[in-house]
Amino acid sequence: MTLQDSLDKLKAKIEGSMPKEFVDIMHSSTKQLEDSGIGEGVLKIGDQAPSFELPNQNGEMVKSEELLKNGLLIITFYRGVWCPYCNTDLGYLKRYEKEVKEIGATMVSISPQKENYNQQIIEQQRLGFDLLSDAHNDVAAAFGLRWEMVDPLRSLYNDSFRISLPEYNGDGSWTLPVPARFIIGQDGIIKYAEYSIDYTKRPNPDVLIDAINQL
């Protein structure tokens, strides 16, 4: 079963248990984000990747420049522990940890959530790679991925779903990254890029291995 197969089943289960007005708000908000043109600003293959220094789940600072000394760098932008679609994505990505390491590449995931929540998902999924905390989604913004959740979606999350982004992220901005993956070369240039404005639709992680092998 591919990642998308699992996401489709998950979507049917989640949305099938919701009132229609909730589903309509979610779908409408995704359409508005797509129509906003945010995809035009996402960094592409051939662009210079922004450097970063972020804390991992243990509070240790991780520098992209240091990671790139070891080989290719694979970055996954992740919304948060509260997102079942993102958690499913990380679970599928985990299947390729060994293969990525054998190739000599390094994987990290970047999320706006606080370190304790990153530690929580690492323990739940038994992940073998770091989850980095991107306060205020500043690194996500540098990649062209940051967007702000506004009403009625914000109220739906806060009041009905009991998902308070200020609690998870530690700031009141209600911003998130568009889910995305990048492969960065040792020269700092983006070699592969994908993003999913509709967070329920994502490529299977095996495309990463194909892309790395082509490089």
Stockholm file with secondary structure:
# STOCKHOLM 1.0

chainA/1-215         MTLQDSLDKLKAKIEGSMPKEFVDIMHSSTKQLEDSGIGEGVLKIGDQAPSFELPNQNGEMVKSEELLKNGLLIITFYRGVWCPYCNTDLGYLKRYEKEVKEIGATMVSISPQKENYNQQIIEQQRLGFDLLSDAHNDVAAAFGLRWEMVDPLRSLYNDSFRISLPEYNGDGSWTLPVPARFIIGQDGIIKYAEYSIDYTKRPNPDVLIDAINQL
#=GR chainA/1-215 SS CCHHHHHHHHHHHHHHTSCHHHHHHHHHHHHHHHHTTGGGGSCCTTSBCCCCEEECTTSCEEEHHHHHTTSCEEEEECCCTTCHHHHHHHHHHHTTHHHHHHHTCEEEEEESSCHHHHHHHHHHHTCSSEEEECGGGHHHHHTTCEEECCTTHHHIIIIISCCCHHHHHSSSSCEEECCEEEEECTTSBEEEEEECSSTTCCCCTHHHHHHHHHC
#=GC SS_cons         CCHHHHHHHHHHHHHHTSCHHHHHHHHHHHHHHHHTTGGGGSCCTTSBCCCCEEECTTSCEEEHHHHHTTSCEEEEECCCTTCHHHHHHHHHHHTTHHHHHHHTCEEEEEESSCHHHHHHHHHHHTCSSEEEECGGGHHHHHTTCEEECCTTHHHIIIIISCCCHHHHHSSSSCEEECCEEEEECTTSBEEEEEECSSTTCCCCTHHHHHHHHHC
//
